[in-house]
Amino acid sequence: MTYTKISKKERDYLILIFELSRDFPVRVRDIAEATNVSEPTAYEYSVRLAEKGLVLMKKGIVKLTEKGNETVSSIIKAHRVLETLFYINGISADESCQECSKIDYLLDKETIDKLYRKLGEPANCPHGKPVVVESS
């Protein structure tokens, strides 16, 4: 699977929606507050994601679609695989995380899977989070 083409900002919104939706239904207002933007701006990005089939919007609630969940899971795996690679090559866990956030959404799933296997299929990233996450 290759990723749906998304921007860095859209990547950040997808990850945020994924994280927030574990605790409660995500409203556009929640996205705006978490990203420190206006509600119209959060709404605009949510619409962009909906147009790409990554989220559903209904009455101010934003929910990841199956495609959105798969995309987020792939991005998280890419992030944590790259983070592990950087970390074992001498970059601190926090710096690795920052750097990986810049590129994790751009890489092909097949490339990440090859790196994952080459690294011995690590269970957790340097921060102790699981490398492979299940779609919600």
C-alpha positions in Angstrom: 0.0 0.0 0.0 1.3 3.4 -0.8 0.0 6.3 1.2 -2.6 8.7 0.0 -0.7 11.9 -0.8 -1.0 14.1 2.3 0.8 17.2 3.5 2.8 17.4 6.8 -0.1 19.3 8.4 -2.6 16.7 7.3 -0.3 14.0 8.7 -0.3 15.9 12.0 -4.1 16.1 12.0 -4.5 12.4 11.3 -2.2 11.4 14.1 -4.0 13.8 16.5 -7.5 12.5 15.5 -6.2 8.9 16.0 -4.8 9.7 19.5 -7.8 11.7 20.6 -10.3 9.2 19.4 -9.0 6.6 21.9 -10.5 8.6 24.7 -13.7 10.3 23.2 -15.4 11.2 20.0 -13.3 13.9 18.3 -15.0 17.2 17.6 -13.7 19.9 15.2 -13.5 22.1 18.4 -11.1 19.5 20.0 -8.9 19.5 17.0 -8.8 23.3 17.0 -7.9 23.5 20.7 -5.2 20.8 20.4 -3.6 22.5 17.5 -4.1 26.0 18.7 -5.9 27.1 15.5 -9.3 28.5 14.9 -12.3 26.2 14.5 -12.7 27.2 10.8 -9.1 26.2 10.2 -9.5 22.9 11.9 -12.7 22.4 9.9 -10.9 23.2 6.6 -8.3 20.5 7.3 -10.9 18.0 8.3 -12.7 18.6 5.1 -9.5 18.1 3.1 -9.0 14.8 4.9 -12.7 13.8 4.2 -12.2 14.6 0.5 -9.3 12.1 0.5 -11.4 9.5 2.2 -9.4 9.5 5.4 -12.1 10.8 7.8 -15.8 11.0 8.0 -17.5 14.2 9.3 -20.9 14.3 10.8 -22.4 17.0 13.0 -19.0 18.4 14.1 -17.6 14.9 14.9 -14.5 13.7 12.9 -13.9 10.0 12.7 -11.1 8.1 10.9 -12.3 5.9 8.1 -10.9 2.4 7.5 -8.5 4.0 5.0 -7.6 6.7 7.6 -6.9 4.1 10.2 -4.7 2.1 7.8 -2.8 5.3 6.8 -2.3 6.3 10.5 -1.1 2.8 11.4 1.4 2.9 8.5 2.6 6.3 9.4 3.1 5.3 13.1 5.0 2.1 12.0 7.2 4.2 9.7 7.9 6.7 12.4 8.8 4.1 15.0 10.9 2.0 12.6 12.9 5.1 11.5 13.1 6.3 15.1 14.7 2.9 16.1 17.1 3.1 13.1 18.2 6.6 14.1 18.5 5.7 17.7 20.7 2.7 17.2 22.9 4.9 15.1 23.6 7.3 17.9 20.8 9.9 17.7 18.9 10.5 21.0 15.3 9.1 21.2 13.8 12.6 21.4 15.8 14.0 18.4 15.0 10.8 16.4 11.3 11.4 17.1 11.5 15.0 15.9 13.4 14.1 12.8 11.1 11.2 11.9 8.0 13.4 12.2 9.4 15.3 9.2 9.4 12.3 6.8 7.5 9.3 8.2 4.4 10.1 6.1 6.4 10.2 2.9 7.9 6.7 2.8 6.5 3.7 1.0 5.2 0.8 3.1 7.4 -1.7 1.3 10.5 0.3 2.2 9.5 0.5 5.9 8.7 -3.2 5.9 12.2 -3.9 4.6 13.8 -1.7 7.3 11.6 -3.3 9.9 12.8 -6.8 9.0 16.4 -5.6 8.7 16.2 -4.2 12.3 14.9 -7.6 13.5 11.3 -6.6 13.8 11.6 -4.6 17.0 8.5 -4.7 19.2 9.0 -1.2 20.6 10.5 2.1 19.6 13.1 3.8 21.8 10.3 5.5 23.8 8.8 2.0 24.6 5.8 2.4 22.3 4.8 -0.5 20.1 6.1 -0.3 16.5 3.1 -2.0 15.1 -0.3 -0.5 16.1 -3.7 -2.0 15.2 -6.2 0.1 13.4 -9.1 1.2 15.7 
